[in-house]
Amino acid sequence: MPEADIIFGVERMIKKYQYKYPKYLRGRLALFPSMFPDVADTSLESICSVVDLGFDHAQHPAPDGFIPDPHDASRSKGEAWESFLKPLPVGNVFVHARGRECLVTAGPLALVFRLGVGDAGLMLKREDYEELVRARVPRVNDGEATPGRSRSFVIPHHLTVEGNRLANPGDDRPQTVNIPAAVVGEDLVFVIVNCSHNVRLKIVALDRGWTPEDLRPDSKLWDKLWDESYGPCWIKEPDVALARLERWRSDILNTSPPDTNASLVKELCRNQAVFNGFGKHLACDFLHEQCLWPGMPLHALCADDALFHTFKDGIVEYMQRWMSQDYWHDCLGCYNLDRPFAHNRNSDQRYLGRHVQVFRKAFAADMPAELYNKYVERGLLNPDHVIGQPCTPQESELTQGKMKRMVPVYVYADPDSTSSEAPYKFYTIIRARRPDSWGMGWNASVPRCPGDARLPGSPTVFGPASSPIHKNNQLDPTVALKPGRARKHRDGKRGRPAKDRSKAQLNRDSEALERLRQRVEERMQEDEVAEEVAEAQAERPAKRVKTSSLNLDVLANVCKFLGEKSDILSVSLTCSSAHAFAVSWLLSTHPVRLKSGPSIHHFRSFLLANLPARAPYLLALHIDLTWPQPQADDTTPLVEILASCNNIEHLTIAFQKASWPTVTDPRFLNAINSIPSLSSFTVRGESIDALALLPGLRAPVRTLGIQSSNITLGTSRHPAILGQFLPRGLVRTLEALKLDRFTVDPAHGGVDVQAIINLPCGLDMAPYPAIRSLFVESFKGQAWLHLLQHLFPALDGTLCLGGGYSLDFPFNEARFSGLLREANYASQSESNADGVSHTWKKLDRVICGAQMLYVLGLRCPIRLLMLESVFTSEDHRYAADALRENPVPRLKLSALHDLGPAFGDVFSPELAGTLTHLTLCLFYSNDYGSESSPSGEGEVLQWDTVLAGIVSAIRPLHNLTHLHIVIGASVYVHKVAPWPFAPEKEYAHTFRESTFDWEGTASTLADALPSLRNVFLTTNGFLANWDDEPGSCGRWQPYERWHITRGWRVGDPSTGTDGAPEGERTLVQLHDNIMETTVRKEELVLSKLDEAALHLNYGWGRTPPPLSVP
């Protein structure tokens, strides 16, 4: 049943319209008994009762020739309301809400109503109302195959929302609504929408018109209006309500013996004589703000003077908020749209987000730091603490910010509920144990993660905009709306016009709900783990599902074909046998990511619940101790996790100053060093250099990653500095080294470091004899190849030296680049004093910029070259010279969309003789500011012109068999721009899936390259405008984005295969799976810098193909 917040919302709505009239809003009462339920519950009062206080029907006869609706007349025979079916007198309209009841007057008649769950009160235009009540259809009740006597009004199509979840239902099932009563005014009509079939009406008839004085508590008619089982209103009659609360307390204390099973939450909901207006929502949220256990016995509250007075003062303050301007502004605003049944999304989201604290939520609304810390100080969040006992929390447990977010909520079910009724539930964040003196009521209840009312499919029927009639008239996210600017509905009214939500906005809503759904599912899985642990500790056998019909070997093989994490989780929930296989497969194929605090403790419990079946399958573990604030007790569970999982192959540790004691704990380092299978170790330091952790590492890892941020010393990593921290045993086993920065130039070793240590000559430093791959994000200083070859003599895998590079030389950089290249070129034919040459024999993959490639002067064969950021004419020259002297068979090249005249020189005859695979990543970007020209003005690019330039550049590649062209378009509309979105003629729109000429582009490329066997095209769009988020500096918020790849196999013209005449080339489009496999197998992939430039990892649920470099 709706609670005080909803009832007072109805009162507020009517009063808001009353203010528009010079005197009073006037109207007449209209009843529609055919809308009443077929059968009323005999245990309750009548559907509609009548209190006649002198109303004279003779003075208000029916008009001549008036005939009531036959359905209304049939339903009213012998009922008290039968005489009120005629047109009733018009009079002043007043409204008064009291707790869970509401009263609306119309002349001499007053209508008192109590709404059911999901019912609502709405205001309609008179013309819309007249059209609505013309057509009635039989109503089919839930669970019945045939309709009964009740009828429903058919909602005209123009009053519903286009694209709603019930769009196009068919003529045999139109949208309908039940309106049992209405107050019809000259221009506006107030209607009661009965969705629950549980609305209760009472007509109080006077021999005169109602006045405001009749609706005061001191009026003689006051007691005639309201149900005697409902007490004073906490909002309008606080003094009387407080006096009755004191009498209630006295009665509780005089009860002997005290009833320990009577709970506070049930009393608030069911004793409306004292707590009028409260329901389960307001009760749970109010007790949450009071830091009270909802299942607390009544006598425990009443016997504590301080606690009871805080409780009493809190009720008045809490209930007054439903009359506050904040609540009215957030949830009771009028939707400026000529569709009265439309769902008010803003009202619904604000109500659930700001005015619902814990009720039917998986995570509490943002809690003020003072309230959260009060819970912590009382030990209410500690499952090992007993409520009421002294508690001394640790400083790290208290929050230091203004708000505490994402505090988990738990639902408790009344263990005393009978099997014939649904268990009585309440919601709270309290985990502490209850005192034994409180009895067994609620104490035996096991806390669980509740479903969240904000998720799709949740039966959300509380809130001003959550009625089913509203929910059925909200936009369906699956409707194919056009991207871009959303339509505005201009109806001539004052104020901001209503605006449809765009496809991008609906997608963002869906993504936010998906993130919430994943968090809820993770919590539910943690509850399952906790139950398994409890059963194991109690030595009770867990419930097992009969699996005689399941072939376990087949089931295990099926799990191995699941790649998406969501698919594996879905299979794990089907049965216990599938759960075991799915969990092991999930652990072996996806890294486990842990953060400080609860994440570590929950995963430890998960492992220990079935250690032999889970620990052996954990292969990759990422431990992030940088955020949230590390807990003091994180060390012990981390050590237990590392000691239990002996098959970990990949381990990442991220830490900061606050977590330094944890990562340097001898137990922690010993646990890492004891993992026999550990092959890859990455350490990341924030505000502290990651190198500081490495001296204690003894595990013989083959791959080592070092990254640091927000540090001042050691701006570049010189080999001599690395040698001070890396144990010699580790140096001998390393096969791959990944560094955030690196140099072999002593001038870039770091000024502060040079003050401590004299850097030796590079040739005097011990080499890394086993390293086969080197990854450097930022290379500094002069790239002396002889030093690199001395340090890494066995390098034959990947050499990655970052995308950008500058010699930073004081005189002519181009001249010095040539001198350095000559020196490096000559060093590859020299031997050391012992006659041993360290020249690299081959390199599988090289990733660097054009100038770096030129300076290195590599002479060894390179199988795959990935050139980054070839943007300028100088870059073109560097790349052309380097590739002319050392051509490669496979090339990935990133360049600007406008290639320029010098770009064709890159594809020299020498390169054309060897190149078989080419990936071109072309970037286009445009910014719109305050001086941007309107749509249609200025020069507009044409894709045909750009394509002609590409074809001209690559036409000499006569051996090219595989081509992949990636076009990345980025558009940024600044907040000072004259429009919120890019103009329709923006060039980036050319690359949308619906507008791009896929077949024509592929055919042009295939015709230009006779040797081509496969061609792939990818268009990527990122269109964003500036979003000033509250409390932040703002960010670019994409309003439209796409990433589409298509591929073709080019038919051989000499054979006439693929259904084409001999001599003609045909294109056969590839299936998505075949296309992705071919791109990956033929290494037509992008680098990580390319993916970042294309925004592929910015807000996507998963990275779309093509995949990045392994």
C-alpha positions, 0 to 999 in steps of 0.5 A: 500500500502506498505510504505517506510519501506517495499520498502527500505527492498526490496532495501536492499535485492537486494543490499545484493546479489549484494555485492556477485558479483565482479562487478555487478549483471546481469540479464534480465527482464521477464514479465508474463502478464497472471498474471495481474488482469483480469480488471484494475480499470479505475480510476487508471493508466494502470497495466503496462505502457511503456516509450520508450526512444529510445529502438530499438527492431530491435537490440534485435530480438526474437530468431528463433522459439520463441513462447510466452506463449499463455496466455501471448500473449492473455493477451497482445494483443493491449497493450503497453507491447506486444513487450516485451514478447520476451527474453530481453537483459541482462545487469547490475542490479541496484536498487533504492528505493524512498518513496513508489516506487522502480526501478530495472534495467536490461540492457537497461530496468528499471522496476518501481513498486509500490506494493499493500497491501500484495505484496512482492519482493523475491529472488529465486534460478535460478533452483527453478524459472525455476521449478516454472514457468513451470506450470500455472493454472487458478486463481479464484478471490475472490467472483467468482465461475469460473476462468477468464483469469488470471493465477497463477504459481503452487508452487512445494511442496519442496519449501513450508513448511511442516506442514504449514496451507495449508498442503495437500490441494489436487491436485485440489487446490495446492498452487499458486503464482502470479508473474507479473514480474521478473529480471532473473539472472544467479544464482538468480532471483528477482520476484515480488509477487502480492497477492493484484492484485494491483501492478503497473508496468512501463517499461522505455526503453533506447537505452543503458544500465542503469548506476548508474549516471542515478539514481541520482536526478540531472540526466536528466532521473530522472523525467521520472522514477517516478510518478509525484504525488510522491514527494522527498524521506525523506530518500535519499532527505531530503533537497528537502523534507524539502523545499517542507514541508516549501512550504506546511506549507505556503500554509496551513497558507494562506488558509482562512478560515482554514479547521478545519476538515482536519486531520494530519494523513490523510494528511500524508497518502494521500499527497504523494507529500509532505510525500512520503513513509508514510502510516497509519502505519508510520503516526500513529507511527510517531505521537505517538513518537511526542506526537501529536493527529493524528486528529489534524487540519493542521493549528493548527500544522503549526501555532505553530512555536515550534511545527512545527519545532519539527515535521519537525526535527522528520520526518527526524530522524524517516525515517532514521531508515529504513536505520539503522543497527538495522532495517536491523538486526531485520527484513531483515535477510535471512532465511537460508532455501531452501524454499523461501516462508517460513515464517520468524517468527523472522523477523515478531515478531521483526517487530511487537514487536519493529518497530510497536509502536501503529498501529493495536495494543491493547497495545503499544510497550515498551515506553521509560520512557522519552516519557511516562512521556512526555505524562503524563506531558502534560495530554494526558492520562487523559480523563478529560484534554483538549489538550494544557491546563496546566497540573500538574501531580502527582508524582505517575503517572510518571514512574520511570523505564527505560521502560513503558509496556502495555500502552493501545492503542485506535482506533478512527474512522473518524465520517465524513466518508460516509456510502459508504466507510469504516471509516478512523481509526487511533491509539493512546494512547491519551485519552485527549479531543480536544479543541473546536477550532479544530472543530468537526472532530474526536472529536465525535469519541469514543475511542475503544480497537483495535484488535491486529495484533499479534493475530491469524486471524488478517489480518496482511499484513504489515511488511517484512514477513507478506505477505499472501504467507509467512503466508500460509507457517508458521508452524501450531501449531495444527500439531502433532510434536514430542516433544524434539529436533527440526530438523535442515535444513543443506543446506551447506550454511554459517551461522547458519542452519534453525531450525524447532520450536518444539512442546514445542516452538509452545505451548509457542507461543500459550500460549503467544498469548492466554494471549494477547487475554485475555487482549484484550478481557478484554479491549473490555469488559471494553469498553462495560461497558464504553458505558453502563455508558455513555448511563446511564449518557445521560439517553438514553435507551440502545439497547435491543435485542428481547428475545421473543424466549428465555426461560430465566429460561432455559438460567439461568440454562444453565449458572449454568453448565458452569465451565470454565471462558472462556465458561462463557465469550463466552456466555456473548457475545451472546446477552444482555439477556445471558450477564446478566445471565453470568455476575451474574454467573461469579461474583458468581463463580469466585473471582474478582481480582483487582490490584492498579490503572486502574483495581480498577477504571474500576471495579468500573465503571463496577459495577455502570453501573448496580449496582442492577444486579451485586453487589449482586452476588459478593461473593469473592474479592481479592485486591492486592495493592502490585503491580503496584505502588498504586495510590493516588486516589485508596481509594475512588473507593475501598470504593465505591466497598466495600460499594456497595457489601453487599454479599461478603463472602471472602475478601483478602487484600494484601498491602505494605508500599506504600499502608499502608495509603489506608488500614488504612483509616477509610473509608476503614476499616469501609466499611469492617466492614459493610459487613454483610455476610463477613465470610472469611478475609485474609490479606497479608503484604509485608515489613510490618507485616499483623498483624498491620491491624487487630486491626481495624477489627470488622467484625465477620468473621469465617475464618482468614488468616495472611501472611507476607513477607520480615519482620524482627520482630516476626519470629514466631507467639506466641499466646501471640503476636497474642492476642495483635492484634486480637480483642476479639470479633473476637477471639470468632467467629473464626472457622478457622485460617490460619497462615504463621508461629506459635509456642507455644514455648516461645523460638521461639517467636522472640527476638525483641518481647520478649524485649517488652513483657514478654510471659506468660505461654501457659496455662494462655492464653485465648483459641480460643473457636470456632476454628475447623481448624488450618492451619500453613505453618511453625511450629517452636519450641517444639510441646507441645500438651497440649498447642495446646489443651488448645488454640484450645479446639474445634478443630475437622476439619483440623490440618495442621502444614506444611510439614517440622519440626525439633526440633532443640534441642542441644542434641540427637534429636531422644531421645528428640522426644521420650520424647516429644511424651511420654509427649504429649501422657500422656497429652491426658488423663489429665484434668485441675484443674476444671476437664475439659478435652480439649483432642480432640475427633476426627480430620477430617484431619491432614496434617504434616510431619512424625516427627511432627506426631510422636511427637504429639502422637495423640490418637484421631481418624483421618479420613484422614492423609496427610503425607508430605515429607517422604524421609529418613529412619528416616521419615519411622520409625517415620511414622511407629511408629505413624501409628502403634499406631493410624492407619487411614482409609485414607492416603496420603503419599509423598515419594521419587521414590526409596522407600527403604527397610524401606518403607514397615514397614510403612504399619504395620498389625495394619494399614492394618486392617483399611486402605481403601484409599491410595494415594502415591505421588512418586518423581523422579528427575535428574540433568544433569551438566557438568560431566553427562555421555552420553546417554546409559552409567551408570545404567538405572532405570527400571519401572518394578523394581520400581513397584515390590517394590511398590507392595511388600510394599502395598501387606499387605493392605488387606482392601484397596479399592481405590488406587491412585499412582502419579509419578512426574518426574523432569529433569533439564538440566543445561547450562553447560551440554553437550547437551541441552535436556535430553538423549533419555534413560532418565528414566523420558521418561518412564512416557510419555503418549505414552510409559508408560504401563498404563494397565499393571501397573493397572493390576499388582496392581489389582492382588496384592490387591484382595480388590481393587475396583478402581485404579488410575494412574497419571504421571507428567513430568517436563523437563526443561533447564536453560534459561538466560533471558536478564535483569534477573538471568535466570530461568528453562524453561520447554521444555516438560511437561505432566500431565495425569491421568487414572482410572479403576474400578476393576471388582468383580471376584466372579460375573463375571460381566463386560464381564469377566469369573467368577473368573477373575478380569477385569479392566474397564477404567473410563471416564475422568469426572467420574474419576475426580469426583471419585478422588475428592469424595473419597479424593484421592487428593494431598496437596498444597506442592505436587502440588508445587513439581509437578510444577502443578501451574507453567505455566499451563492455569488451574491446571490439576486434581487431585485437591488440598486440599480445 
